[in-house]
């Protein structure tokens, strides 16, 4: 929502207007991938980078609003790092693919 206003805000912080579509794609595709447990560890690294970089770029001062956003971003990072450390679990697509490829070893000549 309010895409034009967000572009103006982003440019005020000296960030190129080229990045918002990529950020939206990462947020939507990354959260979907993590939900289904697909490439979880790989995606978590990028989600941590997105959370930290948005905090540093857009909320540099101290105010109550900035503190709340920082705490939100840090809690996101903590959750993503836990997923990175422990993986997605046994009900994930990552686990299903690992089992599938482990049981279907094919030897090509």
N, C-alpha and C positions, 0 to 999 in steps of 0.2 A: 504494500500500500504506500501511496505517496512517494513513488519512485523518483520523481523530479526533485522533490524537496530533499530526499536522501542524497541525490547526486550533488546538489548544492552544498549540503553539509560535508560530504566527503571531500569536495574540492576546496572547501574552506580549511580543511586540515591537510592540505597539500598532498592529497592522494589522487591518483589518476581516476578519471571516470570510467576507465576500461575495466577496473576490478569488480564492481558490484555484480555483474552477471556471473562472474566466476565464484564469487562469495556465495551468492544465492544457490548456484549449482552445488557447491561443496556442502552447504548447510542442508539442502534438501536431499541430495543423493547420499551424503555421508550419514545423515540420521536414518535414512531408509536402510542403508547397508548395515548399520549397527543394529537396527531393530531386528533384522532378519539374521544377523550373525554372519554376514558375508564380508570377507576381508577386514575383519574387525580390528586387528592390531594395526594394520596399514592405515585404515581410516582414522583411528584414534590419534595417531601422530599428527595428522593434518587438522583434526578438530581442536587439539590442544594448541597448535600453532595459530589457528584462527582465533580462538578465544583470547589467548595472550596478546596477540598483535592488535586485536580490536580494542582491548583494554588500554594498551600503551598508546595507541594512536588517537583514540577518541575521548578518553577520560583521564587526561594527565593531571588535572588539578584536584584539590580536595574539597568536596562538599558532600552532603548527605546522599545525594543522587549518585555521585561518582563512587562513593563507598559501597552503596548497594549494588551497583553494576560490577564493581571489582569483586565483591563477595560472590556474586552470581557466576562470574567468569572463573574464579578460582574453584568454586564447587564443581563447575563443568569439567575443569581440568582434572580435578581429583577423581571424578567418576571415569573420565576417559583414561586416565593413567591406571586405574584399577582394572579396567577392561583390557588395557594393553598388557598388564602384568599377568592376569589370570586367563585371558582369552574369553571367547564367547560362551563356552560351555558345551555340553553334549547335545543340546537341542538346536544347535545352530547349523546354518548351511556350511560353515567352515568345517565342522566336525563331520557332517554328512559327506562332503566332498572328499575329505581325508580318508574316511572309511571306504568310499566308493573306489577311489583310485588305488588304495592299498589292496583291495580284494580283486581288482581287475588289472593285474599286471600282464601286459601284453609284450611279447618279444617280437620285434620286427626283424626280418632277415635282410 
